Amino acid sequence: MTGVVDEVSDLITPGAFAHTLATRPVKTVWHHEWKDPIGVVLEIAEWRPGDARFATIPNWPAEAGALVATIQFNLRTQRGRDVYEQVRQWHEHGEAQFSIGYRVPPSGATKRSDGVRVIRKLDLYEVSPVLHGAHPMTRSLEVKADGGASELEHKTTVGGHLDFKAAERQVGRGAMVALYVPGEIAGRIAHPDGTFARDLHITLAYLGDAERLPGHPDDLADLVAAALQGASPVEGKIGGIGRFPDTGDGEPVFVPVDVPGLASLRQRIVDAIESSPLASSLNVDHGFTPHITLGYGLPLDTVPTPSIAVAFDTVHVVRGPDSTPIRLLGPLATDAHTGPTVAEPRLPSLASAEEKSAHQAVRQALAAPRWARASARAAVLEAKSRIPTGVPVSPLQPLPASYEDIRERVSSAVHGLLASEDGTWCCIEATYPDRVIVSVHQGDSGARTYAVPYSMSGTEIALETPQPVELATVVIPDEGSARPADSAETADNLLVRPTLRALAEATSRVQAADANEQLEPVRASVSNLLSALSAKGLDLTTEDDEDGTAEEPLPASGPAAVAGNGIDLWDDPYDEPHDVDEADEADEADEADEADESGATVHLDATEVKARLAAIQL
């Protein structure tokens, strides 16, 4: 448990497990005996205080979080079978408890005046079933035999209520649109031998295995959000008991749902999906019977649920382990004659075989007469001429946090989490609205890549447990199929191009500075950059003579034509006329001749030259 003091006077703060879960696989043993492994840890995550999943645990403290692991016992060994049977018996009698084996790194904890050790960071090695845990509320959430999950993952449905059953059984793997039962009500109606309270829901649309769903992972959420624009929350009652016919895996037992407006809400979602490339995944060969499945094969004397008022203001789009909440902010615009006006869904542009590719569209645009008559430079100048100048700007209210601001805050939080140790650094590879992809480097051990989910509340960034992912670079040619990138292409994509973009942006900001004093704070960072480049063997100076002085002064640096930053198009110095006065040319020639005839020599002070070179480099 986190957030509460245990019986050995330790308080593990929420978030203390984040770093170690991202960097070390956790093992499982019997009573902390490393010589007695009992299986493997399939999943392990830290639930923060206030997580809705705690609603199923009676008397759980509001300030408490927990480390939650899924352990698979090795039933091929005598030790694994013995431990499984013992833990199951403990679980049936409410006596299962667990403990962790860990080490607190230096500066990872402090001690309060009351003697409590506050642990803010720890290195976790193993989790163990034990007779007594350090906190009496450690427990088992579920102990079960292998239910054939691998088979269910590929099972096809034939319509009817089997479709809804697949949605129930494919928690973490399926794709669906659903209304989840509010936590307090879910805890009241959940059956001890049935579906967990946190998983009780009303299925509105089921689309099968998430891995087989076409398109981008965000497409389904975008469709549903567009379809529900303007929709209002719905409310009604649930209660009673019902049973669907047994199709071989146990008789489904459910709670009937009577919520006016639920059918029309579902129809909006179905209409949007049927009008999209996701239509083939939607199963619509059955009627809609709103219900909450309590479980399968429950006892015949299961007590009916009393009538309970319920309201739903959020629709959840579930794709595998991810869930996207969509708030119902209504009200609906109602017409006295035609009923509720349903907004036309704004469908995302999902790719299909009949649509033109981007490359085809570009080639068609380039082939048009307008482009045949105008050069790229002329097009850019024309675009620049349309930008109004001297137009007064009306005062604006401050805008919400920008993408750059959010990315900077997320990057700072991720660096603090994954690159807090000496000799470790990380690079942000991609930032998405709900997660960031980051590569972590430590010495010569190679890079590890993680997806780090995050949420933002005001200016605060909350990071969830990093998940290991594999990062691959793929080349998509104009014609032909995609192929894996070679090492040079991968380096260009992950190193060269991001570096060029960052340097181009930095160069533009330096040129926009009003005075040298404004740039003084960047001196140390630029020096570090030059040192890093030099450490990689890049020569950053001109050729030196034997005594270390430069043979000729470095030219003043102008705007660099960095690939992809647009400077070479917008500010091409060679595209402007250069008028030279013939008299000036003659005067310069005469001065050069006089210098040659006199044999004059200019002497340079070596110290001064070095100082100027150093100033230019910085």
N, C-alpha and C positions, 0 to 999 in steps of 0.2 A: 504494500500500500504506500501511497505518497500523500503528502500534505497533512499527515497526522503522526503523533509521537507513538512509537511502538514500545514494547515491553523491555527493550534494552536501551531505552532513552535515545533513540535515533529518530530523526525526522528527515525523510528523503523528500526534497522539494519536487513539485511537478516539473517535468522537463529534464530531470537529472539523468534519465536513461537515453536521451536522444542521441548523444554522440556515440556511445558504445554500441547502440543498436545499429548504427550506420557503419560501424567499422569492424565488428567482431561477430562471428556466428556464435550463438548461444547453444550450449549443450544441456543435456538432462541426465542426471545420475540419481542414485538412491541414497538419501540421507547424507548428501555432500561427499560421499565416498567416490572419488574420481576413478577408482579401480572397478566400480560397479555401474557402467553405463547401462541404461535401460531402454533407450530408443532415440528418437530424434525430435527436435523442436521444429514443427512445420511452419508455424507463424508465431511472431511475438511482437507486441505493440504496447505502447503506453496510452492508456485512456486518461485524458485530463479531467480534473474536477468539473462536474456539471454535465458530463457526457450523458446523452439520453439513454444509453445502454445501461446505466446504473439504475434506471427506474425499475428494473426487474429484480433488484437485490433488496430485500427488506432491510430497513433501518440503516441504509448506507449514508455515512456522514456527507453533508453537502460540500465540505471542504476537502474531501478525500478523492484521490485518483488511484490508479492501480496499474501494475504491469500484468498484462494478460497474455498467456501463452497457450498455444495448441500443441499438445505433445502426442506423438504416435509411439506407442510401446512396441518394442520388437518382440512379437509373439512367436518368433522362430527360436527364441532362447528360453530356457527355463526361468531365468531371472526376469525377463520381460513379461512372461505369462504370470509369474507370481506377483509382480508389482501391479500389473493390470487388475488382477482379481482383488488385491488388497485395497487399491485405490477405489475400485468400484464399490466395495463393501463400505469403506469409509464414506463415500459419496452418498450411498443409500441411507446412511444413518446421520448424515450431516456433520461428519467428523473429519472430512478431508482438509488437510492444511498443507501449505507449501512454504518453501524458503528459497532464498537466493544466495549464491556464492559470488562475492564481488571484492574489489579492492578500491579504496578511496585514494585517488592520486594526490600528490602534494597540492595544497591550496584548494582542494576540492571540498573541504568542509570547515566549519567554524563551530565553536562551542559557546552556547549561550550562558548567561549568568546562572540559570537554573540547572545547568549541567547537561542540557540536551545538546547532542551533536547534530547540527544542521548540515546535511549532505546535499551539495548542489551539483556535484558531478561524481560519477563512479564508473568503474570498469567492470562490467557484468560478464561472468564466465559461465555460470550454470544455474539451472533451476532444479529443485529437488522436492519430491514428496517427503514429508517429515511427520513425526508424531505431533509436534507442536511448532507452529510458526512464530516468528518474532512478534506478529500481531495476530490476535485471536480471530480477526475477520478475514484472514486468508481462507480461500475456499476453492472448491471445484464448481464450475458452472455447469458442466455436463460431462458424463462419462458414457461412452457408447462404443459399440462394435462398429466395424467398417460397414457402412450401409450401401456399398456398391456405388459410391459417388461417381467413379469413372464411367460406369455404365450409364448412369442417369444423365451424365453430361451429353451423351450422344443419342439419347432416346428421343424418338420422334413422336409427336402427338397426332391423334386422329380426330381432333375436334371435341365438341362437347366440353365437359368440365375437366377433362384431362389437361386441356390447355392451361387452365388456371392452376392445376396441380403442378405442372412443370414450372410455372412461375414460382410456386411456393418452394419447390425442391431445389431450384437452381439459384438459391441465394448466393451472391458473389460471382455467378457465372452468366446469368441470364440478362436479357434486356427487356424492360417493361416500363410502363407509366402507371403510377399507383398513388393512392392516398394512404399515408401511414396513420394508424390509430394514435391519438394523443397519449403520451406516456402514462398519465395517471389512469386513464380508462383502460389502456392495454394491460396494465398491471392487475386491474380488477377482473378482467375477463379471461386472461391467459390460463390455459390448463397446464398443470404441472407436468404432464406427460406429452404435451403437444408443442406447438410452435412457440418459440421464445416471444415474450411480450414485445421486445424491440422490433421483431420482424412481422408483427400483425399488420395487415394492410388490406386495402380493397384494390384489386387489379383492374385497371381501366383499359389497358392494351398490353398485349404480350407479343414480343417479337423474336422469341427463341434465343438461341445461344448468342451471347454478345460477341464472341470471337468471329462469328460468321456474318455479322451485320455489315452491309456494305457502307462505303463512304467514310467521312471523317468522324471521329468519336463525338464531336460536338453537334453533328447534323441533327440527331434526334432531339436533343435539348432545344436547338434553335427552332425546329419545326413546332414543337409543343409550345414554346414561349410565344411564338407568333400567333398560333391558333388561339391561345388563351388571353391574348391582349384584350383588356377590358372586362374579363370575366370576374364575377363576384364570388366570394366565399359561399359555401353551401352548408346547410345545417339541417338536422333532422334527428332521428332516433335509431338506435340499434337495440336488438333484444331477441330473445327466443333461442331456439336451437333447430338445426336442420342437418340433413344428411344427404349426400349425393350417392348414387350407386357405386359400389365397389368395383373397380376395374382391374383388380389384381394386386394392388399395393396397399390395401387397407381402405376402409370406408371413410371418405372425407367428411368431417364434422365441421359445421360452420355456424356463424351467427348471422342471421338475416339483417339487411341494412335497408332502412326506409328514409332516404334523404331526397327530398324533392329537388329537381334540377340536376341530379347526378347523371342521369341518362343523357341529357342534352350536353352536359360538360364533356362526357366521354365521346359523344358524337363529333364534337368539334375536333377533338384530338384524332379520332379515326379518320375523319374527312381529310385532315391535313396530311396524315401519313399516306393515305391512299392516293393522294395527288403527287406523291414524291417517289423518287427511286427506291425508297424503303418499303414500298407497298407490297413487294413480293414476300417480305419477312413477316407481315402482319397476318395473324390468323383471325379470320372473321367468319368462319363457317359454323358459328354457334350464336345463340342469343346472349344477351347481357343480363345476368342475374347478380346484382351487387351483393357481395357477401364477404365475411371475414373468416378465413379458414383457421380453425382452432387446432387442427391436427388430423391425423389419419389413424383409424383403428382405435379410437378412444372408447372407453367403457360405455356400455349401453345406458348406464345410469348417470351419464354426464348431466349435471344440473343445467337447465336452460339459463341463459343470461337474462337478468332483469332488464326492463326497459331503461335505457340510458340516453340522455340527450347528448348529441355530439355535433361538432362543427369542424369543418375542414377549410383552411385558408391557404394551403400549400399543396401543390402537386409535385411529386418527385419523379424525375426521369432517371431511371436506374439502368446503368450499363456496366455489368460485371460488378466489381467492388465499389464503383463510383456512383454517387447519387447527386443530381443537380436539382435543388429546390426551385420551384417557380411559384411565386406568390400570386394569389388571386386578389387583385386590387380593385376590381369592378367599381361601380355597378354596371350591369349591362344596360345598353340603350334599348328600351322597349317600345315597339310600335303597337298601337291599339288594335290594328287589324291583322298584322302579320306576326305578332309575337316578338320574341327577342331577336334583335338584329345581330347576326353573327359576322364578325369582321372577316374579310377575306384573308386567309393565311398568307403571310409573307414567307414564301418558301426560299430556303437557301439554295444557292446555285450548286447543286450536286452534279458531279460529272456523270455523263452517260455516253453511250457509244454514238448517239446521234448528234451530240453537240460538237461544235467546232472546238478544236484545241486552241490554246492561247497562241501557239506558234503559227497556226493557220490564220488566225485573226490578224496577227502582226504582219504576216506576209501579204495578206489581202490589203491591209491598210497601206503598206509600203508600195503596193502596185497601183494605187489609185493615182489619177492625173495630178492631184494637188501635190502629192509628195514627189512626183516625177519632176515638177517644175521648181521645187524649193529644196534647198540644201538644209542639212541639219542645223547649221549655224544660223541660217535665215529663220528657221522655225523657232529657235531659242530666242533670237532677238525680237521676233514678233510676240512671243509669249511675255518677254520682259517688258515690252512696250505697253502691255495691257495692265501692268501693275500700277495702280494709282499712286501718285506721289503728292505730298503736301495736303492730303485729305485729313481734316481733323478727326481724331479718334475719340469716340464718346467714352466716358468713364464706364468701366465694367465691374461687376461684382467678382470677387475672387472665385476662380474656377476650382473644381475638385482636384484632388491630387492627380498629376499628369502620369502618363505611362513611364516617363523617365524618372519621376520622383518615386513612384512605386517600385520600379526596378532597382533604383539605388538603395531604397530601404530594405528590400528583399535581399539584395546582394550583401549589404552590411550584416544583416542577420545571419545569412548563410555562412559568410566568412567567419563570424564569431562562433558559429556552431562547429564547423568542419575544419577550420584552419586556425584554431586557437593554439596549437602546439608549434614549437619551433621546428623549422624545416618542413613545414606543411603549408601548401598554398592551394587555392582552388580557383577555377575559372568558370564563370557563368556561360553555359553553352546556349541556353534558350530559356525565355521567361514566358509563362502562360498565365492566364487569369487565376488559376488555382494551384499551380505548381511551378517549380523552377528546376531545370536540368543543370546539374553542376558536376564537373570533373574534379576530383581531389588527387593531388600529386604529393608524394612524399619521397624525397631522395630519388634513388634509381629503381624504386619498387614498382614503377609503372602507375598508370592512372586508374582510379576507380570512379565509376559514374553512378550518380544517384538522381532519382526524382524526389524532390522535397516538397510535399504539399504545404501550402501556407494559407492563412486567412488574415484579413486586415480589419482592424477595428479602430477607426479614427486614424491616428498616426502610428499605432502599434501593429507590428507584424508578429504573428504567432506561427511558429514552424511546427509541423507535425513530424512523425518519425520518417527519416529518409528511407527510401526503398531502392535497392540496387537495380540498375537497369543497364542494358547494353546499348551503346551509342555506335551507330554505323553510318558511314557516308555513302550515298548512292548517287551515281551519275545518271541523269535523265537526258538523253540526247534529243535533238530536234526530231529525229526519226529513229525508229527501232525501239527495242525494249531497254529497260533500265538495267544497269550492271553495277556490281560493287566497285567502289573507287579504289585505285591503287594508292600506294603510300604517299606519292607526291601530290595526288589530288586531295587526299585526306588532309595532309598538312596545309595545303592551300586553303581548304574550306574551314578548318578548325583553328589555324594559326595566322596565316598570312592575311586573309581578307578581314577577319575581325580586327587585327592589329592596324591594318591600313585605314579602316573606317574610324577607329578610335583616334589615330594620329591625325587624320584629315580634320576631324571635328576639333581636336585640340589646336591644330594650326590655325583654323579659322577664328577661334576664340582669342588666341594670342594676338593675331593681327587686328582684332577688334578692340583690344585694350587701349585705353586713353593715355596711359603713362607707364613708364618702366616700373614705378613703385607698385602698381597694381599686380605685376607679375612676380614680385619678390617671393611670395609664398610657394610658387611652383618650382623654384630653383632646385630644392632638394629632390622633388619627384623626378625632374628631368635628369638630374645627376644620377639618380638610381637607375633610370632607363638607360642612360649611356653606359653605366657600369654593367648592367645586365647584357647589353648588346656586346660590349667588349669582352665579357666573360664567355660569350658564345663564339668568340673568335672573329668578330666583324671589325674591320679596320675603319675607324671613324675619322682619321686624320689624313692630310695630304702627305706626299712623299717628303721625308726629312733628309737634310744633308747630314754629314758625319757628326757635326757638333750639336745636332738635335733641333736646329732652327728650320723653319719652313722655307722652301726655296722661293715661294711667292705667296702673297696674301690670298686668303680664301675669298672668293666673290661673295658679295652680299646675297643672302638667301631670299628668294622671292617665293611667290605661291607655288607649292609643289603640285604638279599634275598627277595626283594620286588616282589610280584606277578606281572608277566607280563613284567619285565624289562630286563630279560635275564641274570642277574648277576649270578643266581644260576646255569646256564648252562656254561657260559663262564669262571667263576672264582670259581669253586667249590673247596674249600680247602680240602674237605674230599676225593677228587678223586685223590689226589697226594700221592705218597709214603712218609711215615714218618719213617726214619731210626733213631733209638735211640741207642746210645752207651751204652752197658751194664755196662761199668765202670762208666759212668756218673750217671747211675741209682744207682749204689752202693754208690758212693760218696754222692748223695743227701740223701739216706737213712741214712748213717752214720751221716750227719749233723743234720737230723731231730731227731735222737736218742740222740745226744749230747744236743740239745736244750731242749728235754724233761727231760733229767737227770739233767740239770742245773736249770730247772725251771725258765728260763729267761723270762721276761715279757717286751713287747714292748709298750711303752707309746706314745699315739698319742695326739697331740695338737688339741683341738676341733675347734679352729678358722682356723687352717691350713686345716683341713679336709673339712670344709664348703667351704673355698675358692677354694679348688681343685674340689669339686663337682660342684660349680657354674661355674668354667672354663670349665669343661667337658660338662655341659648342654648347655653352650653357643657355 
